[in-house]
Amino acid sequence: MQTARRLSQISDRTLRRATRIAALALVVGIPLVAGFYWLDRHPAAGPTLNERNVAAAEEAVRKSPNDIGARNHLGAAYVSANRFDDGIAQFTQVLQAAPGDRAALLGRGLAYRAQGLRDPAKPDDAKLALATADFQALVSAAKDTEFAQTDPQLEQAYYELGYIALKQGRPADAVTNLTAALAINGGDADALYSFGMALIQTNDATKGVAALRRAVQFVPLGWCDPYHGLQDGYAALKDAVGSQWATGMTAMCEGNLDAATTALRPLTSGTLKIDALLGLALVAQSRGDNAAAADAYRQVLALDPKNTSASIGLGQLGLTGSPAPQGTN
């Protein structure tokens, strides 16, 4: 039961906030992200972490008003606290003093993007155009530098350009930018998800499904959007078995464990046997049935001794992976 609770803490909100706020950590510093995780799990009375960060950053700017680093820090603290106009003002002051400052371009672009997508049903194209301009300016400045192939700020800018393009109904542009982001960080689950959805929308469902499957390998629990995307992808491919697996995994992710078991159990003797067993292991973990989860993982290892997902799953249970004998049900 403790394992199931621990896994369930990886919520969609936590994952996406933590992943995307990492860009601001390049401005504010690692303690912001560490503090975010703590606050997310241990809410307390009194000033919030964001309020304390803002207060400290404001004091630093008062002491050194011409310090560009201090203003970037304050702008990032404002954006992290959803004070987007204040953050934009700080980053704009930095850019007036130091045109092309990458941290300020990234921070201001994130603020504009957040404003532009405040109501996802009605994107503010004017704000999104401002965000796009900032991210594109960062890309133009960074793409040909010595360390471009490992530059996290550049990867973030490409991701954001792709994300905005997808939200604006420009999937081909999204594919272009997300391909560039993934060339820098192929393990960015958010980028893999958006890339997969963009590929499906450009009628390349085979590659789209592959990207979405990679996304859920990185984040198998608590983030259901990729599973919904897989349902769309397999439907486009007219793959009934894949559609049934994606339906079962969506049910697992959403906590409909009986429906998940009903969909996945028949697949354990077919072409998606390994995938179905991994799904059933996650169902068992969600129920707190660690013995059943371990059995499913070991069945996977009997079929594929190098299966990383099964090995990690056993590790989460505090076990090591002796494969189950062939033929175990």
C-alpha positions, -999 to 999 in steps of 0.1 A, spaced: 0 0 0 28 24 7 43 18 -27 9 25 -44 5 57 -24 40 68 -33 34 62 -70 1 79 -70 18 111 -57 32 116 -92 2 136 -103 -3 153 -137 -2 187 -120 30 178 -101 48 163 -131 40 191 -155 47 219 -131 79 204 -119 91 196 -154 84 230 -169 94 250 -138 129 235 -143 135 261 -169 130 288 -143 155 269 -121 181 280 -146 173 315 -135 163 311 -98 185 281 -89 179 246 -79 165 254 -44 133 266 -60 125 232 -76 135 213 -44 113 236 -24 85 231 -49 85 194 -43 85 199 -5 57 224 -6 36 202 -29 37 174 -4 39 194 29 16 225 26 20 247 57 5 277 73 22 311 69 39 325 38 42 301 9 74 291 -7 66 314 -37 59 343 -14 92 338 4 110 336 -29 94 368 -41 101 386 -9 138 376 -9 142 385 -46 125 419 -41 149 426 -13 179 417 -34 167 441 -62 162 469 -37 198 464 -26 212 461 -61 187 476 -86 212 475 -114 221 438 -109 207 419 -140 210 386 -122 189 399 -93 162 411 -117 161 378 -135 158 361 -102 129 384 -93 112 379 -126 114 342 -123 100 343 -88 71 364 -100 64 340 -129 66 310 -105 40 327 -83 17 333 -113 24 371 -112 29 372 -149 27 409 -155 52 416 -128 75 390 -142 72 404 -177 81 438 -164 112 426 -147 124 406 -177 117 435 -200 139 458 -179 167 432 -182 163 430 -219 164 468 -222 197 467 -204 211 435 -220 193 427 -253 195 390 -260 198 379 -223 188 343 -226 173 338 -191 152 369 -196 140 358 -230 131 324 -216 114 337 -185 94 364 -204 84 339 -231 71 315 -204 51 343 -188 35 353 -222 28 317 -230 10 312 -196 -11 343 -203 -18 332 -238 -31 298 -227 -48 309 -195 -81 298 -211 -71 268 -233 -104 269 -251 -97 305 -262 -60 310 -268 -48 346 -268 -29 347 -301 -14 381 -294 2 369 -262 13 337 -279 29 357 -307 49 376 -280 59 343 -264 69 329 -298 91 359 -306 110 355 -273 115 318 -277 125 322 -313 150 349 -304 166 325 -279 168 298 -305 184 321 -330 210 331 -305 218 296 -292 213 271 -320 248 275 -335 268 277 -303 293 252 -292 271 235 -266 238 237 -285 234 199 -286 232 197 -248 218 232 -240 187 229 -217 175 264 -223 176 258 -261 157 226 -256 131 244 -235 127 271 -262 122 245 -290 97 226 -268 77 258 -261 77 267 -298 63 233 -306 38 233 -278 24 267 -289 23 256 -325 3 225 -315 -21 246 -295 -26 269 -324 -34 241 -348 -1 240 -366 10 204 -361 37 204 -389 54 234 -372 51 216 -339 68 185 -353 97 206 -366 104 223 -333 97 192 -311 121 172 -332 148 197 -324 139 196 -287 141 159 -286 175 159 -304 188 177 -273 168 158 -246 152 126 -259 139 119 -224 116 149 -221 83 132 -216 63 164 -222 80 169 -255 74 132 -265 37 136 -257 33 168 -278 55 153 -305 33 122 -306 1 142 -308 15 164 -336 25 134 -356 -9 119 -353 -24 152 -365 -1 151 -395 -13 116 -404 18 99 -392 1 78 -365 28 50 -366 55 74 -354 30 92 -332 22 60 -313 59 53 -309 65 87 -294 36 84 -270 47 49 -259 81 64 -250 64 91 -230 45 66 -209 76 46 -204 91 76 -186 59 84 -167 36 54 -165 14 67 -137 -5 98 -129 -4 114 -163 -33 102 -185 -30 124 -215 -5 102 -234 -28 72 -229 -57 91 -244 -34 100 -273 -25 64 -278 -62 56 -281 -64 82 -309 -32 68 -325 -43 32 -325 -77 41 -338 -61 60 -367 -41 28 -374 -72 7 -371 -53 -15 -346 -79 -32 -325 -54 -49 -301 -35 -17 -296 -67 2 -290 -78 -23 -264 -44 -20 -246 -46 18 -247 -81 17 -234 -70 -6 -205 -40 17 -197 -62 48 -197 -86 31 -173 -56 21 -151 -43 57 -151 -77 71 -142 -82 46 -114 -108 24 -130 -89 -7 -120 -116 -33 -127 -121 -19 -162 -83 -19 -167 -80 -56 -157 -109 -65 -180 -93 -49 -210 -57 -60 -203 -61 -96 -191 -71 -111 -225 -40 -95 -241 -16 -115 -219 -16 -143 -245 -12 -122 -276 12 -99 -294 11 -73 -266 17 -98 -238 45 -79 -223 27 -46 -225 -4 -61 -209 16 -77 -181 33 -44 -173 -1 -28 -172 -15 -54 -149 15 -49 -127 7 -12 -124 -29 -21 -117 -18 -44 -89 5 -17 -74 -24 7 -75 -44 -18 -55 -15 -23 -30 -11 -59 -41 27 -60 -43 28 -98 -46 7 -98 -78 27 -69 -92 60 -87 -85 46 -118 -102 36 -98 -133 70 -81 -135 88 -115 -132 66 -129 -160 78 -100 -181 114 -107 -173 109 -144 -182 100 -132 -217 124 -103 -218 152 -105 -192 165 -70 -201 131 -53 -198 139 -20 -180 103 -12 -170 100 -46 -152 133 -42 -134 124 -7 -123 90 -19 -111 106 -46 -90 130 -21 -76 102 1 -65 88 -29 -46 122 -34 -30 128 -66 -49 152 -79 -74 143 -95 -107 145 -133 -108 124 -141 -139 94 -163 -133 96 -197 -150 83 -198 -186 47 -206 -187 38 -189 -154 3 -174 -156 
